[in-house]
Amino acid sequence: MKYRYKEEYEEGSNLLWPSDKEDKITRQFYKDLSILSKKINYSKKKKLKLFEQVVRIIRGKGWG
């Protein structure tokens, strides 16, 4: 198991790297967030297409 560790640079900046466990959790979080975002966008597109279809029917242009 790799623990957090610091790297110090000559320019004066310090970086704190996450442990393997923290990195795995963070990556899974962003993966889940990405999947959720795609599902929401797909759902919005489906609703929009349904709305467009209803408008076409009301206007008398049918299913197509």
N, C-alpha and C positions, 0 to 999 in steps of 0.2 A: 504494500500500500504506500502510495506516494503522498507525503504530507505537504501542506502549503510551504512554499519557500519564497524567499525574497531575492530579487536581483537588484544590485545597486550599480548604477552607471556613472561614468565620469561626469556627465552633464548635471548630475545631482538628482535625477529622477529615480524613484524606486518603484519596482513592480512587485505586486504580491500575486503569485500564481495560485490558482485553486488546487485543492487536492483532487485526486481521481474521482472520489465519490461526489464532491461538489460539481465537478465538471460534467459527470454523467447525468446528474439531476438537472443541471442547467440545460444541457443539450436536449434532454427528454422534454423539459418544459417548452422550449422553443419549437420542438418538433410537434408536440401536442397543439400548441398555439397556431402553428402553420396549418395543421389539419383542420382545426376548428374554423379558422379563417376561410379556408377553401370551401368548407361545408356551408358556411353562412353566405358566401358569395354565390355558390351554386343555387342555394335556396332562394336568394333574391332574384337571380336570373329566371328561375322557374316561375316565381310569382309574377314577374314582369311579363313573361311570355303568356301566362294565363290571362293576365289583365289585357294584353294586346289582343288575344283571341276573343275575349268577351267584347271588346270594342269593335272588332271586325264583325262579329255576329250582330251586334246592335246596329251597325251601319249597313248590314245586309250583304256583306262581302263573303260570308260563309267561312268554311273551315280551311283556309289554305293560304 
